[in-house]
């Protein structure tokens, strides 16, 4: 992780729809969700969602896998964990454990 990658991720998340998509996919875990279901839940057109998913994907926050004719989107948990760790790395003079942000394997499986 470096500043440019972190800024790219922050930029991707700094938009209401993309932030909502990311949070929804975080809740869905490794199972992910098909694009049509995401669009329906957020009540947005599929072409609009496609553009937002592309931004999130290019930033390294989400990935897709094909299941039959569907694309299933999910958060790239390892990359997201690295991103969160990078954000708090210098917390409290180099003691990120003081920030009390838990990203342990037991709480968020990779």
C-alpha positions in Angstrom: 0.0 0.0 0.0 1.2 3.5 -0.8 -0.3 7.0 -0.6 -1.4 7.0 -4.3 -3.3 3.7 -3.9 -4.9 4.8 -0.6 -6.0 8.1 -2.2 -7.5 6.2 -5.1 -9.5 4.0 -2.7 -10.6 7.0 -0.7 -11.6 8.8 -3.9 -13.7 5.8 -5.0 -15.5 5.7 -1.7 -16.1 9.5 -1.6 -19.4 9.2 -3.5 -22.7 8.2 -1.9 -23.7 5.4 -4.3 -20.3 3.8 -4.4 -20.1 4.1 -0.6 -23.5 2.4 -0.3 -22.4 -0.4 -2.7 -19.2 -1.0 -0.8 -21.0 -1.2 2.6 -23.6 -3.5 1.1 -20.9 -5.8 -0.3 -19.1 -5.7 3.0 -22.2 -7.0 4.7 -22.5 -9.8 2.1 -19.0 -11.1 2.9 -17.3 -13.5 0.6 -20.5 -14.7 -0.9 -20.9 -11.3 -2.6 -24.0 -10.3 -4.6 -25.0 -10.2 -8.3 -25.1 -6.8 -9.9 -28.8 -7.0 -10.6 -29.6 -7.6 -6.9 -27.3 -4.7 -5.9 -29.1 -2.4 -8.4 -32.5 -3.5 -7.2 -31.7 -3.0 -3.5 -30.3 0.5 -4.1 -32.9 1.3 -6.7 -30.5 2.5 -9.3 -30.3 1.6 -13.1 -27.9 -1.3 -13.9 -25.9 0.9 -16.3 -25.3 3.4 -13.5 -24.3 0.7 -11.1 -21.9 -0.8 -13.7 -20.1 2.6 -13.8 -19.8 2.7 -10.0 -18.7 -0.9 -9.8 -16.0 -0.1 -12.4 -14.7 2.7 -10.3 -14.6 0.5 -7.1 -12.9 -2.3 -9.1 -10.3 0.0 -10.6 -9.5 1.3 -7.1 -8.9 -2.3 -5.9 -11.9 -2.4 -3.5 -14.2 -4.9 -5.2 -13.8 -7.8 -7.6 -16.1 -10.0 -9.6 -16.4 -13.6 -10.4 -18.7 -15.2 -13.0 -21.3 -17.7 -11.9 -23.2 -18.9 -15.0 -24.5 -15.8 -16.7 -24.2 -13.6 -13.6 -21.3 -11.5 -12.3 -21.0 -11.8 -8.5 -19.3 -8.8 -6.9 -17.6 -8.9 -3.5 -15.2 -6.7 -1.5 -11.5 -7.6 -1.9 -11.2 -8.2 1.9 -7.4 -8.5 2.0 -6.9 -5.3 0.0 -9.5 -3.5 2.2 -7.8 -4.8 5.3 -4.4 -3.5 4.0 -6.1 -0.1 3.2 -7.6 0.2 6.7 -4.2 -0.8 8.3 -2.4 1.8 6.2 -4.8 4.5 7.3 -4.2 3.8 11.0 -0.5 2.8 10.7 0.7 6.0 12.1 -2.1 6.4 14.6 -1.0 7.5 18.1 2.6 8.0 17.2 3.1 4.6 15.6 0.9 2.6 18.0 -2.2 1.7 15.9 -3.4 -0.7 18.6 -4.4 2.3 20.6 -7.0 3.2 17.9 -8.9 0.1 18.9 -9.7 -0.9 15.3 -10.0 -4.6 15.1 -9.4 -6.3 11.8 -8.5 -9.7 13.1 -9.1 -12.9 11.2 -11.8 -13.9 13.6 -13.9 -10.9 12.9 -13.3 -10.6 9.1 -12.2 -13.6 7.3 -10.1 -13.2 4.1 
